[in-house]
Amino acid sequence: MALGFTEMEARVYCELLKGAPATGYRLAQALGKAPPSIYQALASLEHKGAVLVEEGEPRSFRPVPPDEVLAALQRGFETRKREAADALRRLHAPAQDDRIYHLKSTAQVMERARAMIAGATERLLFDLFPPPFAALVPALTEASARRVSIAGLVYDDTPEVPFDCVRSSSADFTRERWPGAQLTLVVDAREFLVALLTPDGTGVKQAIWSDSVYLSCLQHSGLSAEVQLSAPPSARARMSRTISLIGASPPGLRQLVGQPSSSIKPKRGATR
């Protein structure tokens, strides 16, 4: 039914899978339904390409193999998805509004996270517990391949990935005491996502997203400082140039202060 079949269509198709060919009369007996409703479902299933009809007297029906049905449904969905995307894109007029929005489901949080990563152009910072980190590694790796500068905190052994991962200096304490799986992303200092997921990463306790450049710059500054404090001393000088708010001068900071990046230069000794 979740694939778009009515309850009757689903019952008829599944009954055919268990034993076919079958007549409409036999299906009605097996399912305890009136023949007219069975024949209506069979006609719809034939239209959807889920059953084959053998003409004769009486007619008999055979199910199309599940793999073929699912493949056809997938192709149909992709076609409808492209058409809907084109139509919705023409309607959508994105505008920055600097507000804070609450996200309520894990799917919503993770899709927003992936969309943010896909839209990153220069700098991306993260603070990720193991479940969300594992889910987002492919997207982060793809962004790194686009030469987006990525760095962040992890709470397990430092993984082998093509971007900077720093094990939090308080990883053991935080994983033991923190009330869930943390997910924090700051992209280009233009937008941020902060979410507290359930410990296994399948539920949402609290999550907010905003495209306020002011708040995003503050998030970037604080998170970059945490990453640098947890990083080995040998990496801190490099990170002060590549991830600190002033040293890196991400797009959000340039937008906030109304200056091109070349005119934003840190004073001597400034790293944030």
matplotlib code that plots the C-alpha trace (Angstrom):
import matplotlib.pyplot as plt

x = [0.0, 2.9, 3.9, 0.6, -1.7, -5.1, -5.7, -7.8, -5.2, -2.4, -4.5, -5.3, -1.6, -0.3, -2.9, -1.8, 1.8, 0.9, -0.9, -1.4, -2.9, -6.3, -9.7, -11.4, -14.0, -11.3, -9.7, -13.0, -13.5, -9.9, -10.2, -13.8, -14.7, -17.5, -16.5, -17.1, -14.5, -12.0, -12.5, -12.2, -8.9, -7.6, -8.4, -6.5, -3.5, -3.5, -3.4, -0.5, 1.4, 1.2, -0.8, -1.0, -4.4, -5.0, -8.0, -10.4, -13.6, -13.2, -10.3, -7.3, -4.7, -1.0, 1.1, 4.0, 7.1, 7.8, 11.2, 9.6, 6.7, 9.1, 11.4, 8.4, 7.2, 10.7, 10.9, 7.4, 8.3, 11.6, 9.7, 7.0, 9.8, 11.6, 8.4, 7.4, 10.9, 10.8, 7.3, 8.2, 11.5, 9.7, 7.5, 10.2, 11.7, 14.2, 14.8, 17.1, 14.9, 17.4, 14.8, 15.3, 13.3, 12.6, 13.0, 11.0, 12.1, 15.4, 14.7, 14.1, 17.4, 19.5, 18.1, 18.7, 22.2, 22.9, 21.5, 23.7, 26.8, 25.9, 25.5, 28.8, 31.1, 34.2, 34.1, 32.3, 32.6, 31.0, 30.6, 29.3, 28.7, 29.3, 25.8, 25.3, 29.0, 28.6, 25.5, 27.1, 30.6, 29.7, 28.3, 31.3, 33.7, 32.0, 32.2, 35.9, 36.4, 34.9, 37.7, 35.5, 37.6, 36.1, 37.1, 35.3, 35.1, 34.5, 34.0, 35.5, 38.8, 40.0, 38.7, 40.7, 38.8, 40.0, 39.2, 40.2, 38.7, 39.8, 38.9, 37.3, 39.5, 36.5, 35.2, 34.9, 33.2, 30.9, 29.8, 29.1, 27.2, 25.7, 21.9, 22.0, 23.9, 25.1, 24.9, 26.2, 27.0, 28.1, 28.3, 30.1, 29.2, 25.9, 23.7, 23.9, 22.1, 22.2, 20.4, 20.3, 19.3, 18.5, 21.6, 21.2, 20.6, 17.1, 15.0, 15.1, 15.1, 15.6, 16.9, 17.1, 18.3, 18.8, 20.3, 21.1, 24.6, 25.1, 24.3, 26.1, 29.2, 29.0, 28.5, 31.5, 33.7, 32.8, 33.1, 36.4, 37.8, 36.8, 38.3, 41.6, 41.7, 41.3, 43.7, 47.4, 49.6, 51.3, 48.0, 46.7, 48.7, 47.4, 43.8, 43.9, 44.3, 42.0, 39.0, 39.0, 36.4, 38.7, 41.6, 39.4, 37.0, 34.1, 31.3, 29.0, 31.5, 32.0, 28.3, 27.9, 30.5, 29.9, 33.5, 35.3, 37.5, 40.7, 39.9, 39.3, 42.7, 43.2, 45.2, 48.5, 47.8, 44.1, 43.0, 39.2]
y = [0.0, 2.4, 2.0, 3.4, 0.3, 0.4, -2.1, -4.3, -4.1, -5.1, -8.0, -9.2, -8.9, -10.7, -13.5, -13.9, -14.2, -17.1, -19.0, -18.2, -18.2, -17.5, -16.4, -13.4, -15.8, -17.8, -14.6, -13.4, -16.7, -16.7, -13.1, -13.2, -10.2, -9.4, -10.3, -6.7, -5.3, -8.0, -7.3, -3.6, -4.2, -6.5, -3.9, -1.3, -3.7, -4.4, -0.7, -0.3, -3.2, -5.5, -8.3, -10.2, -11.3, -14.5, -13.9, -16.8, -18.0, -17.4, -15.0, -15.8, -13.6, -13.9, -11.5, -9.7, -10.6, -8.3, -7.1, -5.9, -4.2, -2.4, -1.3, 0.1, 1.9, 3.3, 4.6, 6.2, 7.8, 9.3, 10.7, 12.3, 13.5, 15.3, 16.9, 18.0, 19.3, 21.5, 22.8, 23.5, 25.1, 27.7, 28.5, 28.7, 32.1, 31.5, 34.4, 34.8, 35.8, 35.4, 33.4, 30.2, 27.2, 24.0, 20.6, 17.7, 14.5, 12.7, 12.5, 16.3, 16.9, 14.6, 15.9, 19.5, 18.5, 16.9, 19.9, 22.2, 20.2, 20.0, 23.8, 24.5, 26.7, 27.4, 26.5, 23.8, 23.1, 20.2, 18.7, 15.1, 12.1, 8.7, 8.0, 11.3, 11.3, 7.9, 9.0, 12.2, 11.0, 10.4, 13.9, 15.4, 13.5, 14.7, 18.3, 17.8, 16.6, 20.0, 21.7, 22.8, 23.3, 21.0, 20.5, 19.3, 17.4, 13.7, 11.6, 8.2, 7.2, 9.7, 8.3, 8.1, 10.7, 13.4, 16.3, 17.4, 15.4, 16.3, 14.0, 16.2, 16.6, 15.8, 13.0, 10.3, 12.6, 14.0, 10.7, 9.4, 12.4, 14.1, 13.4, 12.3, 12.3, 15.8, 17.1, 20.6, 22.0, 25.5, 26.1, 29.1, 31.0, 31.6, 28.9, 26.5, 23.4, 22.3, 19.0, 16.8, 13.3, 10.3, 8.3, 5.9, 8.8, 7.6, 10.3, 14.0, 15.6, 19.1, 20.7, 24.2, 25.7, 29.3, 31.2, 34.2, 35.2, 36.9, 33.8, 31.6, 33.7, 33.3, 29.5, 29.4, 31.4, 29.2, 25.9, 26.8, 27.7, 24.3, 22.5, 24.4, 23.7, 20.0, 19.8, 18.8, 21.9, 21.3, 21.8, 24.9, 27.5, 26.1, 25.9, 29.5, 30.4, 27.9, 27.7, 30.6, 33.2, 36.1, 34.1, 32.1, 34.9, 32.7, 34.1, 34.8, 37.1, 39.0, 39.4, 40.4, 43.2, 44.1, 43.7, 41.5, 38.8, 40.6, 43.5, 41.4, 40.9, 39.7, 41.9, 40.5, 37.7, 37.4, 33.9, 34.0]
z = [0.0, 0.7, -3.0, -4.2, -4.3, -2.6, 0.1, -2.3, -5.1, -2.6, -1.3, -4.8, -6.0, -2.9, -3.3, -7.0, -5.9, -3.6, -6.4, -10.0, -12.5, -10.9, -12.0, -10.5, -9.0, -7.2, -5.9, -4.6, -2.7, -1.3, -0.1, 1.0, -1.1, -3.6, -7.2, -8.6, -6.2, -7.2, -10.9, -10.3, -8.5, -11.3, -13.9, -12.0, -11.5, -15.2, -15.9, -13.5, -15.1, -12.1, -13.6, -16.9, -18.3, -20.2, -22.4, -22.4, -20.7, -17.9, -17.9, -15.7, -14.1, -13.4, -11.3, -13.0, -11.0, -8.0, -9.3, -12.6, -10.7, -8.4, -11.3, -13.1, -10.0, -9.5, -13.1, -12.8, -9.5, -10.9, -13.9, -11.6, -9.2, -12.0, -13.3, -9.7, -9.1, -12.2, -11.3, -7.7, -8.6, -10.7, -7.7, -5.1, -4.4, -1.6, 0.7, 3.7, 6.7, 9.7, 11.7, 13.8, 12.7, 14.7, 12.9, 14.3, 12.6, 12.0, 8.3, 8.2, 10.1, 8.0, 4.7, 5.8, 6.8, 3.4, 1.6, 3.6, 2.8, -0.9, -0.9, 0.8, -1.2, 0.9, 4.6, 6.6, 10.3, 12.2, 15.6, 15.1, 17.4, 15.7, 14.4, 12.5, 11.4, 9.8, 8.0, 6.7, 5.8, 2.1, 1.7, 3.5, 1.4, -1.8, -0.5, 0.2, -3.3, -4.5, -2.5, 0.3, 3.4, 6.1, 9.8, 12.9, 16.1, 16.4, 19.5, 18.4, 17.0, 14.4, 11.0, 7.8, 5.7, 3.3, 5.6, 9.1, 12.0, 15.5, 18.4, 21.1, 24.1, 26.2, 24.0, 26.7, 29.3, 26.6, 25.2, 28.7, 30.0, 27.0, 26.7, 23.1, 19.8, 18.9, 15.3, 14.6, 11.1, 10.2, 6.5, 5.0, 8.2, 6.4, 8.0, 10.8, 12.1, 15.7, 16.7, 19.7, 18.5, 20.5, 21.5, 18.5, 16.1, 15.1, 16.9, 17.5, 21.0, 19.8, 16.5, 15.1, 11.8, 10.8, 7.9, 10.1, 9.1, 12.4, 14.4, 11.9, 12.3, 16.1, 15.7, 13.3, 15.7, 18.7, 16.9, 15.2, 18.6, 20.0, 17.1, 17.5, 21.2, 20.7, 17.8, 18.2, 18.8, 15.5, 13.6, 15.4, 13.4, 10.2, 11.5, 12.7, 9.0, 7.5, 9.9, 12.3, 11.6, 10.9, 9.5, 7.0, 6.3, 5.2, 2.9, 5.9, 7.6, 4.3, 4.0, 7.6, 7.5, 3.9, 2.8, 0.2, 1.8, 0.8, 3.1, 6.2, 7.7, 11.3, 13.6, 14.9, 17.3, 16.4, 15.5, 15.9]

ax = plt.figure().add_subplot(projection="3d")
ax.plot(x, y, z, "-o")
ax.set_aspect("equal")
plt.show()
